[in-house]
Amino acid sequence: MRRYRCWHDIVESILKSLAKRDLGITELSLQAKLPVDRGKTVISYLAKHGLVIEYRIDERTYYRITERGYEWLGAYEYLNTVLPAPRQS
């Protein structure tokens, strides 16, 4: 059965991918297992709220996690240890 992810799980996947290294939207979407159009939507939301920054090298756009993004990731991981989500059977 297919497991659907909530918004927070998707954000976690993106931030964890960016914590490893800066990525372009296509590679970021592949690592986070998202369609590119949805990846663009989430990344623009995260940039708007200061969790990631966007920068350009030549014609290519890359994304980098910010200190605030690391804080969000740490808080989310902590909350998952305090109150883990129930398993679906």
DOSENU-989921 format. One record per atom (N, C-alpha, C, O): residue number from 1; residue in three letters; atom name; z, x, y. Coordinates in nm, 3 decimals. Each point is the difference from the previous one (the first is absolute). Example, Ala and Ser with C-alpha at 12.3 -4.5 7.8 and 13.67 -1.06 7.14 Angstrom:
pos = 1, code = ALA, site = N, w = 0.780, u = 1.319, v = -0.569 $
pos = 1, code = ALA, site = CA, w = 0.000, u = -0.089, v = 0.119 $
pos = 1, code = ALA, site = C, w = 0.000, u = 0.090, v = 0.120 $
pos = 1, code = ALA, site = O, w = 0.066, u = 0.104, v = -0.002 $
pos = 2, code = SER, site = N, w = -0.138, u = -0.139, v = 0.107 $
pos = 2, code = SER, site = CA, w = 0.006, u = 0.082, v = 0.119 $
pos = 2, code = SER, site = C, w = 0.073, u = -0.077, v = 0.109 $
pos = 2, code = SER, site = O, w = 0.017, u = 0.051, v = 0.111 $
This chain:
pos = 1, code = MET, site = N, w = 0.000, u = 0.084, v = -0.118 $
pos = 1, code = MET, site = CA, w = 0.000, u = -0.084, v = 0.118 $
pos = 1, code = MET, site = C, w = 0.000, u = 0.089, v = 0.124 $
pos = 1, code = MET, site = O, w = 0.065, u = 0.104, v = 0.002 $
pos = 2, code = ARG, site = N, w = -0.136, u = -0.145, v = 0.098 $
pos = 2, code = ARG, site = CA, w = -0.013, u = 0.076, v = 0.122 $
pos = 2, code = ARG, site = C, w = 0.126, u = -0.010, v = 0.084 $
pos = 2, code = ARG, site = O, w = 0.056, u = -0.108, v = 0.017 $
pos = 3, code = ARG, site = N, w = -0.011, u = 0.222, v = 0.035 $
pos = 3, code = ARG, site = CA, w = 0.118, u = 0.001, v = 0.085 $
pos = 3, code = ARG, site = C, w = -0.045, u = 0.001, v = 0.145 $
pos = 3, code = ARG, site = O, w = -0.073, u = 0.089, v = 0.043 $
pos = 4, code = TYR, site = N, w = 0.116, u = -0.188, v = 0.032 $
pos = 4, code = TYR, site = CA, w = -0.033, u = -0.006, v = 0.141 $
pos = 4, code = TYR, site = C, w = 0.108, u = 0.071, v = 0.080 $
pos = 4, code = TYR, site = O, w = 0.119, u = -0.008, v = -0.032 $
pos = 5, code = ARG, site = N, w = -0.162, u = 0.080, v = 0.135 $
pos = 5, code = ARG, site = CA, w = 0.095, u = 0.075, v = 0.082 $
pos = 5, code = ARG, site = C, w = 0.026, u = -0.074, v = 0.130 $
pos = 5, code = ARG, site = O, w = -0.090, u = -0.062, v = 0.058 $
pos = 6, code = CYS, site = N, w = 0.214, u = 0.071, v = -0.013 $
pos = 6, code = CYS, site = CA, w = 0.032, u = -0.058, v = 0.130 $
pos = 6, code = CYS, site = C, w = -0.045, u = 0.098, v = 0.109 $
pos = 6, code = CYS, site = O, w = -0.038, u = 0.113, v = -0.029 $
pos = 7, code = TRP, site = N, w = 0.045, u = -0.158, v = 0.150 $
pos = 7, code = TRP, site = CA, w = -0.042, u = 0.080, v = 0.116 $
pos = 7, code = TRP, site = C, w = 0.075, u = 0.133, v = 0.004 $
pos = 7, code = TRP, site = O, w = -0.060, u = 0.104, v = 0.027 $
pos = 8, code = HIS, site = N, w = 0.188, u = -0.107, v = -0.054 $
pos = 8, code = HIS, site = CA, w = 0.081, u = 0.121, v = 0.007 $
pos = 8, code = HIS, site = C, w = -0.039, u = 0.102, v = -0.107 $
pos = 8, code = HIS, site = O, w = 0.005, u = 0.121, v = 0.025 $
pos = 9, code = ASP, site = N, w = -0.042, u = -0.168, v = -0.143 $
pos = 9, code = ASP, site = CA, w = -0.046, u = 0.091, v = -0.105 $
pos = 9, code = ASP, site = C, w = -0.131, u = 0.067, v = 0.039 $
pos = 9, code = ASP, site = O, w = -0.022, u = 0.117, v = -0.032 $
pos = 10, code = ILE, site = N, w = -0.065, u = -0.189, v = 0.099 $
pos = 10, code = ILE, site = CA, w = -0.127, u = 0.056, v = 0.046 $
pos = 10, code = ILE, site = C, w = 0.024, u = 0.105, v = 0.107 $
pos = 10, code = ILE, site = O, w = -0.060, u = 0.108, v = -0.003 $
pos = 11, code = VAL, site = N, w = 0.148, u = -0.138, v = 0.097 $
pos = 11, code = VAL, site = CA, w = 0.035, u = 0.097, v = 0.105 $
pos = 11, code = VAL, site = C, w = 0.061, u = 0.125, v = -0.065 $
pos = 11, code = VAL, site = O, w = -0.032, u = 0.112, v = 0.041 $
pos = 12, code = GLU, site = N, w = 0.118, u = -0.131, v = -0.139 $
pos = 12, code = GLU, site = CA, w = 0.060, u = 0.114, v = -0.070 $
pos = 12, code = GLU, site = C, w = -0.108, u = 0.087, v = -0.064 $
pos = 12, code = GLU, site = O, w = 0.006, u = 0.122, v = 0.009 $
pos = 13, code = SER, site = N, w = -0.103, u = -0.183, v = -0.074 $
pos = 13, code = SER, site = CA, w = -0.108, u = 0.076, v = -0.064 $
pos = 13, code = SER, site = C, w = -0.077, u = 0.083, v = 0.102 $
pos = 13, code = SER, site = O, w = -0.033, u = 0.116, v = -0.026 $
pos = 14, code = ILE, site = N, w = 0.004, u = -0.175, v = 0.139 $
pos = 14, code = ILE, site = CA, w = -0.075, u = 0.071, v = 0.105 $
pos = 14, code = ILE, site = C, w = 0.082, u = 0.115, v = 0.056 $
pos = 14, code = ILE, site = O, w = -0.050, u = 0.111, v = 0.013 $
pos = 15, code = LEU, site = N, w = 0.176, u = -0.136, v = 0.020 $
pos = 15, code = LEU, site = CA, w = 0.083, u = 0.105, v = 0.058 $
pos = 15, code = LEU, site = C, w = 0.027, u = 0.113, v = -0.098 $
pos = 15, code = LEU, site = O, w = 0.005, u = 0.116, v = 0.040 $
pos = 16, code = LYS, site = N, w = 0.012, u = -0.148, v = -0.168 $
pos = 16, code = LYS, site = CA, w = 0.019, u = 0.105, v = -0.100 $
pos = 16, code = LYS, site = C, w = -0.125, u = 0.086, v = -0.013 $
pos = 16, code = LYS, site = O, w = 0.009, u = 0.121, v = -0.017 $
pos = 17, code = SER, site = N, w = -0.125, u = -0.183, v = 0.024 $
pos = 17, code = SER, site = CA, w = -0.126, u = 0.076, v = -0.006 $
pos = 17, code = SER, site = C, w = -0.012, u = 0.092, v = 0.120 $
pos = 17, code = SER, site = O, w = -0.042, u = 0.115, v = -0.013 $
pos = 18, code = LEU, site = N, w = 0.078, u = -0.165, v = 0.131 $
pos = 18, code = LEU, site = CA, w = -0.008, u = 0.081, v = 0.121 $
pos = 18, code = LEU, site = C, w = 0.108, u = 0.107, v = 0.007 $
pos = 18, code = LEU, site = O, w = -0.016, u = 0.099, v = 0.070 $
pos = 19, code = ALA, site = N, w = 0.125, u = -0.118, v = -0.143 $
pos = 19, code = ALA, site = CA, w = 0.106, u = 0.101, v = -0.001 $
pos = 19, code = ALA, site = C, w = -0.047, u = 0.126, v = -0.072 $
pos = 19, code = ALA, site = O, w = 0.049, u = 0.109, v = 0.027 $
pos = 20, code = LYS, site = N, w = -0.144, u = -0.124, v = -0.119 $
pos = 20, code = LYS, site = CA, w = -0.054, u = 0.115, v = -0.072 $
pos = 20, code = LYS, site = C, w = -0.093, u = 0.082, v = 0.089 $
pos = 20, code = LYS, site = O, w = 0.009, u = 0.123, v = 0.004 $
pos = 21, code = ARG, site = N, w = -0.099, u = -0.193, v = 0.068 $
pos = 21, code = ARG, site = CA, w = -0.093, u = 0.068, v = 0.092 $
pos = 21, code = ARG, site = C, w = -0.073, u = -0.104, v = 0.083 $
pos = 21, code = ARG, site = O, w = 0.000, u = -0.118, v = -0.032 $
pos = 22, code = ASP, site = N, w = -0.062, u = 0.165, v = 0.141 $
pos = 22, code = ASP, site = CA, w = -0.077, u = -0.088, v = 0.087 $
pos = 22, code = ASP, site = C, w = -0.126, u = -0.044, v = -0.075 $
pos = 22, code = ASP, site = O, w = -0.062, u = 0.079, v = -0.072 $
pos = 23, code = LEU, site = N, w = 0.024, u = -0.206, v = 0.091 $
pos = 23, code = LEU, site = CA, w = -0.113, u = -0.056, v = -0.073 $
pos = 23, code = LEU, site = C, w = -0.088, u = -0.084, v = 0.090 $
pos = 23, code = LEU, site = O, w = 0.045, u = -0.052, v = 0.102 $
pos = 24, code = GLY, site = N, w = -0.171, u = 0.039, v = -0.141 $
pos = 24, code = GLY, site = CA, w = -0.091, u = -0.095, v = 0.062 $
pos = 24, code = GLY, site = C, w = 0.020, u = -0.136, v = -0.065 $
pos = 24, code = GLY, site = O, w = 0.069, u = -0.011, v = -0.102 $
pos = 25, code = ILE, site = N, w = -0.128, u = -0.091, v = 0.159 $
pos = 25, code = ILE, site = CA, w = 0.024, u = -0.137, v = -0.046 $
pos = 25, code = ILE, site = C, w = -0.047, u = -0.024, v = -0.143 $
pos = 25, code = ILE, site = O, w = 0.065, u = -0.072, v = -0.074 $
pos = 26, code = THR, site = N, w = -0.178, u = 0.131, v = 0.035 $
pos = 26, code = THR, site = CA, w = -0.052, u = -0.025, v = -0.134 $
pos = 26, code = THR, site = C, w = 0.091, u = 0.059, v = -0.106 $
pos = 26, code = THR, site = O, w = 0.037, u = -0.069, v = -0.096 $
pos = 27, code = GLU, site = N, w = 0.000, u = 0.195, v = 0.111 $
pos = 27, code = GLU, site = CA, w = 0.087, u = 0.063, v = -0.097 $
pos = 27, code = GLU, site = C, w = 0.139, u = -0.063, v = 0.001 $
pos = 27, code = GLU, site = O, w = 0.064, u = -0.015, v = -0.105 $
pos = 28, code = LEU, site = N, w = -0.017, u = -0.021, v = 0.222 $
pos = 28, code = LEU, site = CA, w = 0.130, u = -0.066, v = 0.011 $
pos = 28, code = LEU, site = C, w = 0.000, u = -0.134, v = -0.074 $
pos = 28, code = LEU, site = O, w = 0.094, u = -0.031, v = -0.073 $
pos = 29, code = SER, site = N, w = -0.199, u = -0.046, v = 0.090 $
pos = 29, code = SER, site = CA, w = -0.011, u = -0.130, v = -0.068 $
pos = 29, code = SER, site = C, w = -0.007, u = 0.019, v = -0.152 $
pos = 29, code = SER, site = O, w = 0.059, u = -0.078, v = -0.075 $
pos = 30, code = LEU, site = N, w = -0.131, u = 0.180, v = 0.031 $
pos = 30, code = LEU, site = CA, w = -0.008, u = 0.026, v = -0.144 $
pos = 30, code = LEU, site = C, w = 0.136, u = 0.038, v = -0.057 $
pos = 30, code = LEU, site = O, w = 0.039, u = -0.050, v = -0.105 $
pos = 31, code = GLN, site = N, w = 0.033, u = 0.136, v = 0.173 $
pos = 31, code = GLN, site = CA, w = 0.132, u = 0.043, v = -0.049 $
pos = 31, code = GLN, site = C, w = 0.100, u = -0.115, v = 0.002 $
pos = 31, code = GLN, site = O, w = 0.085, u = -0.009, v = -0.088 $
pos = 32, code = ALA, site = N, w = -0.095, u = -0.078, v = 0.187 $
pos = 32, code = ALA, site = CA, w = 0.092, u = -0.113, v = 0.010 $
pos = 32, code = ALA, site = C, w = -0.047, u = -0.121, v = -0.082 $
pos = 32, code = ALA, site = O, w = 0.068, u = -0.103, v = -0.004 $
pos = 33, code = LYS, site = N, w = -0.184, u = 0.117, v = -0.060 $
pos = 33, code = LYS, site = CA, w = -0.058, u = -0.107, v = -0.083 $
pos = 33, code = LYS, site = C, w = -0.021, u = -0.128, v = 0.079 $
pos = 33, code = LYS, site = O, w = 0.045, u = -0.108, v = -0.037 $
pos = 34, code = LEU, site = N, w = -0.117, u = 0.125, v = 0.150 $
pos = 34, code = LEU, site = CA, w = -0.033, u = -0.112, v = 0.088 $
pos = 34, code = LEU, site = C, w = -0.149, u = 0.000, v = 0.031 $
pos = 34, code = LEU, site = O, w = -0.062, u = 0.107, v = 0.000 $
pos = 35, code = PRO, site = N, w = 0.004, u = -0.223, v = 0.025 $
pos = 35, code = PRO, site = CA, w = -0.136, u = 0.001, v = 0.054 $
pos = 35, code = PRO, site = C, w = 0.002, u = 0.062, v = 0.140 $
pos = 35, code = PRO, site = O, w = 0.100, u = -0.011, v = 0.071 $
pos = 36, code = VAL, site = N, w = -0.208, u = 0.075, v = -0.032 $
pos = 36, code = VAL, site = CA, w = -0.005, u = 0.072, v = 0.127 $
pos = 36, code = VAL, site = C, w = 0.025, u = -0.094, v = 0.119 $
pos = 36, code = VAL, site = O, w = 0.068, u = 0.038, v = 0.095 $
pos = 37, code = ASP, site = N, w = -0.123, u = -0.159, v = -0.100 $
pos = 37, code = ASP, site = CA, w = 0.020, u = -0.092, v = 0.113 $
pos = 37, code = ASP, site = C, w = 0.147, u = -0.037, v = 0.016 $
pos = 37, code = ASP, site = O, w = 0.048, u = -0.009, v = 0.113 $
pos = 38, code = ARG, site = N, w = 0.023, u = -0.013, v = -0.222 $
pos = 38, code = ARG, site = CA, w = 0.143, u = -0.029, v = 0.009 $
pos = 38, code = ARG, site = C, w = 0.077, u = 0.124, v = 0.042 $
pos = 38, code = ARG, site = O, w = 0.099, u = -0.010, v = 0.073 $
pos = 39, code = GLY, site = N, w = -0.143, u = 0.127, v = -0.120 $
pos = 39, code = GLY, site = CA, w = 0.062, u = 0.125, v = 0.041 $
pos = 39, code = GLY, site = C, w = -0.009, u = 0.020, v = 0.150 $
pos = 39, code = GLY, site = O, w = 0.096, u = 0.045, v = 0.063 $
pos = 40, code = LYS, site = N, w = -0.212, u = -0.077, v = -0.005 $
pos = 40, code = LYS, site = CA, w = -0.018, u = 0.012, v = 0.145 $
pos = 40, code = LYS, site = C, w = 0.094, u = -0.093, v = 0.075 $
pos = 40, code = LYS, site = O, w = 0.057, u = 0.038, v = 0.102 $
pos = 41, code = THR, site = N, w = -0.040, u = -0.158, v = -0.153 $
pos = 41, code = THR, site = CA, w = 0.090, u = -0.096, v = 0.063 $
pos = 41, code = THR, site = C, w = 0.144, u = 0.049, v = -0.001 $
pos = 41, code = THR, site = O, w = 0.069, u = -0.005, v = 0.102 $
pos = 42, code = VAL, site = N, w = -0.025, u = 0.053, v = -0.217 $
pos = 42, code = VAL, site = CA, w = 0.139, u = 0.047, v = -0.012 $
pos = 42, code = VAL, site = C, w = 0.021, u = 0.125, v = 0.084 $
pos = 42, code = VAL, site = O, w = 0.101, u = 0.012, v = 0.069 $
pos = 43, code = ILE, site = N, w = -0.196, u = 0.081, v = -0.074 $
pos = 43, code = ILE, site = CA, w = 0.013, u = 0.126, v = 0.076 $
pos = 43, code = ILE, site = C, w = 0.004, u = -0.028, v = 0.149 $
pos = 43, code = ILE, site = O, w = 0.077, u = 0.065, v = 0.072 $
pos = 44, code = SER, site = N, w = -0.157, u = -0.157, v = -0.022 $
pos = 44, code = SER, site = CA, w = 0.003, u = -0.030, v = 0.143 $
pos = 44, code = SER, site = C, w = 0.134, u = -0.062, v = 0.039 $
pos = 44, code = SER, site = O, w = 0.050, u = 0.026, v = 0.109 $
pos = 45, code = TYR, site = N, w = 0.007, u = -0.108, v = -0.196 $
pos = 45, code = TYR, site = CA, w = 0.133, u = -0.058, v = 0.024 $
pos = 45, code = TYR, site = C, w = 0.106, u = 0.111, v = 0.005 $
pos = 45, code = TYR, site = O, w = 0.086, u = 0.000, v = 0.088 $
pos = 46, code = LEU, site = N, w = -0.094, u = 0.093, v = -0.182 $
pos = 46, code = LEU, site = CA, w = 0.097, u = 0.109, v = -0.005 $
pos = 46, code = LEU, site = C, w = -0.014, u = 0.091, v = 0.122 $
pos = 46, code = LEU, site = O, w = 0.100, u = 0.048, v = 0.053 $
pos = 47, code = ALA, site = N, w = -0.222, u = -0.025, v = -0.008 $
pos = 47, code = ALA, site = CA, w = -0.023, u = 0.082, v = 0.120 $
pos = 47, code = ALA, site = C, w = 0.053, u = -0.070, v = 0.124 $
pos = 47, code = ALA, site = O, w = 0.059, u = 0.063, v = 0.087 $
pos = 48, code = LYS, site = N, w = -0.079, u = -0.193, v = -0.080 $
pos = 48, code = LYS, site = CA, w = 0.048, u = -0.079, v = 0.114 $
pos = 48, code = LYS, site = C, w = 0.152, u = 0.008, v = 0.013 $
pos = 48, code = LYS, site = O, w = 0.054, u = -0.001, v = 0.111 $
pos = 49, code = HIS, site = N, w = 0.015, u = 0.010, v = -0.225 $
pos = 49, code = HIS, site = CA, w = 0.145, u = 0.003, v = 0.000 $
pos = 49, code = HIS, site = C, w = 0.058, u = 0.141, v = -0.014 $
pos = 49, code = HIS, site = O, w = 0.121, u = 0.016, v = -0.017 $
pos = 50, code = GLY, site = N, w = -0.205, u = 0.085, v = 0.026 $
pos = 50, code = GLY, site = CA, w = 0.046, u = 0.138, v = 0.007 $
pos = 50, code = GLY, site = C, w = 0.040, u = 0.065, v = -0.131 $
pos = 50, code = GLY, site = O, w = 0.068, u = 0.102, v = 0.001 $
pos = 51, code = LEU, site = N, w = -0.110, u = -0.158, v = -0.116 $
pos = 51, code = LEU, site = CA, w = 0.033, u = 0.061, v = -0.128 $
pos = 51, code = LEU, site = C, w = -0.103, u = 0.104, v = -0.041 $
pos = 51, code = LEU, site = O, w = 0.031, u = 0.090, v = -0.078 $
pos = 52, code = VAL, site = N, w = -0.153, u = -0.102, v = 0.129 $
pos = 52, code = VAL, site = CA, w = -0.104, u = 0.100, v = -0.024 $
pos = 52, code = VAL, site = C, w = -0.072, u = 0.027, v = 0.131 $
pos = 52, code = VAL, site = O, w = 0.004, u = -0.081, v = 0.093 $
pos = 53, code = ILE, site = N, w = -0.070, u = 0.196, v = -0.087 $
pos = 53, code = ILE, site = CA, w = -0.086, u = 0.029, v = 0.116 $
pos = 53, code = ILE, site = C, w = -0.142, u = 0.025, v = -0.051 $
pos = 53, code = ILE, site = O, w = -0.021, u = 0.044, v = -0.113 $
pos = 54, code = GLU, site = N, w = -0.072, u = -0.072, v = 0.199 $
pos = 54, code = GLU, site = CA, w = -0.141, u = 0.018, v = -0.030 $
pos = 54, code = GLU, site = C, w = -0.052, u = 0.115, v = 0.085 $
pos = 54, code = GLU, site = O, w = 0.031, u = 0.008, v = 0.119 $
pos = 55, code = TYR, site = N, w = -0.109, u = 0.081, v = -0.179 $
pos = 55, code = TYR, site = CA, w = -0.064, u = 0.107, v = 0.077 $
pos = 55, code = TYR, site = C, w = -0.138, u = 0.026, v = -0.057 $
pos = 55, code = TYR, site = O, w = -0.029, u = -0.035, v = -0.114 $
pos = 56, code = ARG, site = N, w = -0.055, u = 0.097, v = 0.195 $
pos = 56, code = ARG, site = CA, w = -0.139, u = 0.024, v = -0.040 $
pos = 56, code = ARG, site = C, w = -0.028, u = 0.149, v = -0.004 $
pos = 56, code = ARG, site = O, w = 0.044, u = 0.077, v = 0.085 $
pos = 57, code = ILE, site = N, w = -0.119, u = -0.038, v = -0.186 $
pos = 57, code = ILE, site = CA, w = -0.057, u = 0.134, v = -0.009 $
pos = 57, code = ILE, site = C, w = -0.149, u = -0.021, v = -0.020 $
pos = 57, code = ILE, site = O, w = -0.043, u = -0.059, v = -0.100 $
pos = 58, code = ASP, site = N, w = -0.036, u = 0.108, v = 0.195 $
pos = 58, code = ASP, site = CA, w = -0.144, u = -0.024, v = 0.002 $
pos = 58, code = ASP, site = C, w = -0.024, u = -0.151, v = 0.002 $
pos = 58, code = ASP, site = O, w = 0.044, u = -0.069, v = 0.093 $
pos = 59, code = GLU, site = N, w = -0.111, u = 0.018, v = -0.193 $
pos = 59, code = GLU, site = CA, w = -0.030, u = -0.144, v = -0.004 $
pos = 59, code = GLU, site = C, w = 0.092, u = -0.076, v = -0.094 $
pos = 59, code = GLU, site = O, w = -0.016, u = -0.121, v = -0.019 $
pos = 60, code = ARG, site = N, w = 0.112, u = 0.188, v = -0.040 $
pos = 60, code = ARG, site = CA, w = 0.084, u = -0.060, v = -0.102 $
pos = 60, code = ARG, site = C, w = 0.139, u = -0.033, v = 0.053 $
pos = 60, code = ARG, site = O, w = 0.058, u = 0.077, v = 0.076 $
pos = 61, code = THR, site = N, w = -0.005, u = -0.192, v = -0.115 $
pos = 61, code = THR, site = CA, w = 0.133, u = -0.044, v = 0.041 $
pos = 61, code = THR, site = C, w = 0.099, u = 0.024, v = -0.114 $
pos = 61, code = THR, site = O, w = -0.027, u = -0.034, v = -0.115 $
pos = 62, code = TYR, site = N, w = 0.140, u = 0.094, v = 0.148 $
pos = 62, code = TYR, site = CA, w = 0.106, u = 0.027, v = -0.096 $
pos = 62, code = TYR, site = C, w = 0.128, u = -0.069, v = 0.045 $
pos = 62, code = TYR, site = O, w = 0.016, u = -0.035, v = 0.117 $
pos = 63, code = TYR, site = N, w = 0.074, u = 0.017, v = -0.212 $
pos = 63, code = TYR, site = CA, w = 0.128, u = -0.063, v = 0.028 $
pos = 63, code = TYR, site = C, w = 0.112, u = 0.091, v = -0.046 $
pos = 63, code = TYR, site = O, w = -0.011, u = 0.070, v = -0.101 $
pos = 64, code = ARG, site = N, w = 0.121, u = -0.072, v = 0.176 $
pos = 64, code = ARG, site = CA, w = 0.117, u = 0.083, v = -0.030 $
pos = 64, code = ARG, site = C, w = 0.125, u = -0.086, v = 0.015 $
pos = 64, code = ARG, site = O, w = 0.010, u = -0.081, v = 0.093 $
pos = 65, code = ILE, site = N, w = 0.084, u = 0.099, v = -0.182 $
pos = 65, code = ILE, site = CA, w = 0.128, u = -0.072, v = 0.008 $
pos = 65, code = ILE, site = C, w = 0.083, u = 0.062, v = 0.113 $
pos = 65, code = ILE, site = O, w = -0.003, u = 0.121, v = 0.021 $
pos = 66, code = THR, site = N, w = 0.076, u = -0.204, v = 0.050 $
pos = 66, code = THR, site = CA, w = 0.086, u = 0.046, v = 0.109 $
pos = 66, code = THR, site = C, w = 0.145, u = 0.007, v = -0.049 $
pos = 66, code = THR, site = O, w = 0.032, u = -0.039, v = -0.112 $
pos = 67, code = GLU, site = N, w = 0.054, u = 0.091, v = 0.198 $
pos = 67, code = GLU, site = CA, w = 0.143, u = 0.004, v = -0.033 $
pos = 67, code = GLU, site = C, w = 0.053, u = -0.141, v = -0.025 $
pos = 67, code = GLU, site = O, w = 0.082, u = -0.021, v = -0.090 $
pos = 68, code = ARG, site = N, w = -0.128, u = -0.073, v = 0.169 $
pos = 68, code = ARG, site = CA, w = 0.041, u = -0.140, v = -0.019 $
pos = 68, code = ARG, site = C, w = -0.047, u = -0.053, v = -0.135 $
pos = 68, code = ARG, site = O, w = 0.069, u = -0.080, v = -0.064 $
pos = 69, code = GLY, site = N, w = -0.187, u = 0.123, v = 0.021 $
pos = 69, code = GLY, site = CA, w = -0.050, u = -0.038, v = -0.132 $
pos = 69, code = GLY, site = C, w = 0.087, u = 0.054, v = -0.112 $
pos = 69, code = GLY, site = O, w = 0.027, u = -0.070, v = -0.098 $
pos = 70, code = TYR, site = N, w = 0.017, u = 0.197, v = 0.112 $
pos = 70, code = TYR, site = CA, w = 0.092, u = 0.057, v = -0.098 $
pos = 70, code = TYR, site = C, w = 0.132, u = -0.076, v = -0.002 $
pos = 70, code = TYR, site = O, w = 0.058, u = -0.021, v = -0.107 $
pos = 71, code = GLU, site = N, w = -0.010, u = -0.021, v = 0.223 $
pos = 71, code = GLU, site = CA, w = 0.123, u = -0.078, v = 0.007 $
pos = 71, code = GLU, site = C, w = -0.015, u = -0.133, v = -0.072 $
pos = 71, code = GLU, site = O, w = 0.089, u = -0.042, v = -0.075 $
pos = 72, code = TRP, site = N, w = -0.202, u = -0.025, v = 0.098 $
pos = 72, code = TRP, site = CA, w = -0.026, u = -0.127, v = -0.067 $
pos = 72, code = TRP, site = C, w = -0.003, u = 0.019, v = -0.150 $
pos = 72, code = TRP, site = O, w = 0.058, u = -0.079, v = -0.075 $
pos = 73, code = LEU, site = N, w = -0.126, u = 0.183, v = 0.031 $
pos = 73, code = LEU, site = CA, w = -0.013, u = 0.028, v = -0.143 $
pos = 73, code = LEU, site = C, w = 0.137, u = 0.027, v = -0.062 $
pos = 73, code = LEU, site = O, w = 0.030, u = -0.050, v = -0.109 $
pos = 74, code = GLY, site = N, w = 0.053, u = 0.126, v = 0.176 $
pos = 74, code = GLY, site = CA, w = 0.135, u = 0.027, v = -0.051 $
pos = 74, code = GLY, site = C, w = 0.085, u = -0.126, v = -0.007 $
pos = 74, code = GLY, site = O, w = 0.071, u = -0.021, v = -0.098 $
pos = 75, code = ALA, site = N, w = -0.080, u = -0.061, v = 0.201 $
pos = 75, code = ALA, site = CA, w = 0.077, u = -0.125, v = 0.002 $
pos = 75, code = ALA, site = C, w = -0.047, u = -0.094, v = -0.111 $
pos = 75, code = ALA, site = O, w = 0.083, u = -0.065, v = -0.065 $
pos = 76, code = TYR, site = N, w = -0.213, u = 0.058, v = 0.042 $
pos = 76, code = TYR, site = CA, w = -0.054, u = -0.088, v = -0.104 $
pos = 76, code = TYR, site = C, w = 0.043, u = 0.047, v = -0.139 $
pos = 76, code = TYR, site = O, w = 0.037, u = -0.080, v = -0.085 $
pos = 77, code = GLU, site = N, w = -0.042, u = 0.212, v = 0.063 $
pos = 77, code = GLU, site = CA, w = 0.043, u = 0.054, v = -0.129 $
pos = 77, code = GLU, site = C, w = 0.149, u = -0.025, v = -0.021 $
pos = 77, code = GLU, site = O, w = 0.043, u = -0.030, v = -0.111 $
pos = 78, code = TYR, site = N, w = 0.036, u = 0.044, v = 0.217 $
pos = 78, code = TYR, site = CA, w = 0.144, u = -0.026, v = -0.010 $
pos = 78, code = TYR, site = C, w = 0.025, u = -0.147, v = -0.035 $
pos = 78, code = TYR, site = O, w = 0.082, u = -0.030, v = -0.087 $
pos = 79, code = LEU, site = N, w = -0.151, u = -0.061, v = 0.154 $
pos = 79, code = LEU, site = CA, w = 0.019, u = -0.143, v = -0.028 $
pos = 79, code = LEU, site = C, w = -0.040, u = -0.034, v = -0.144 $
pos = 79, code = LEU, site = O, w = 0.062, u = -0.086, v = -0.062 $
pos = 80, code = ASN, site = N, w = -0.164, u = 0.153, v = 0.010 $
pos = 80, code = ASN, site = CA, w = -0.039, u = -0.025, v = -0.139 $
pos = 80, code = ASN, site = C, w = 0.106, u = 0.048, v = -0.099 $
pos = 80, code = ASN, site = O, w = 0.010, u = -0.055, v = -0.110 $
pos = 81, code = THR, site = N, w = 0.069, u = 0.156, v = 0.147 $
pos = 81, code = THR, site = CA, w = 0.107, u = 0.044, v = -0.090 $
pos = 81, code = THR, site = C, w = 0.121, u = -0.093, v = 0.010 $
pos = 81, code = THR, site = O, w = 0.069, u = -0.024, v = -0.099 $
pos = 82, code = VAL, site = N, w = -0.044, u = -0.028, v = 0.219 $
pos = 82, code = VAL, site = CA, w = 0.115, u = -0.090, v = 0.020 $
pos = 82, code = VAL, site = C, w = -0.026, u = -0.137, v = -0.062 $
pos = 82, code = VAL, site = O, w = 0.086, u = -0.055, v = -0.068 $
pos = 83, code = LEU, site = N, w = -0.205, u = 0.003, v = 0.092 $
pos = 83, code = LEU, site = CA, w = -0.034, u = -0.133, v = -0.050 $
pos = 83, code = LEU, site = C, w = -0.141, u = 0.003, v = -0.058 $
pos = 83, code = LEU, site = O, w = -0.096, u = -0.038, v = 0.067 $
pos = 84, code = PRO, site = N, w = 0.082, u = 0.083, v = -0.192 $
pos = 84, code = PRO, site = CA, w = -0.134, u = 0.007, v = -0.058 $
pos = 84, code = PRO, site = C, w = -0.058, u = -0.140, v = -0.022 $
pos = 84, code = PRO, site = O, w = 0.072, u = -0.096, v = -0.027 $
pos = 85, code = ALA, site = N, w = -0.203, u = 0.089, v = 0.039 $
pos = 85, code = ALA, site = CA, w = -0.069, u = -0.128, v = -0.022 $
pos = 85, code = ALA, site = C, w = 0.009, u = -0.038, v = -0.148 $
pos = 85, code = ALA, site = O, w = -0.009, u = 0.087, v = -0.087 $
pos = 86, code = PRO, site = N, w = 0.027, u = -0.216, v = 0.059 $
pos = 86, code = PRO, site = CA, w = 0.007, u = -0.043, v = -0.140 $
pos = 86, code = PRO, site = C, w = -0.135, u = 0.020, v = -0.070 $
pos = 86, code = PRO, site = O, w = -0.105, u = -0.017, v = 0.062 $
pos = 87, code = ARG, site = N, w = 0.108, u = 0.051, v = -0.188 $
pos = 87, code = ARG, site = CA, w = -0.121, u = 0.020, v = -0.080 $
pos = 87, code = ARG, site = C, w = -0.060, u = -0.135, v = -0.038 $
pos = 87, code = ARG, site = O, w = 0.072, u = -0.093, v = -0.037 $
pos = 88, code = GLN, site = N, w = -0.203, u = 0.084, v = 0.047 $
pos = 88, code = GLN, site = CA, w = -0.070, u = -0.122, v = -0.041 $
pos = 88, code = GLN, site = C, w = -0.033, u = 0.011, v = -0.149 $
pos = 88, code = GLN, site = O, w = -0.050, u = 0.103, v = -0.045 $
pos = 89, code = SER, site = N, w = 0.076, u = -0.206, v = -0.031 $
pos = 89, code = SER, site = CA, w = -0.029, u = 0.002, v = -0.144 $
pos = 89, code = SER, site = C, w = -0.130, u = -0.069, v = -0.029 $
pos = 89, code = SER, site = O, w = -0.041, u = -0.009, v = -0.115 $
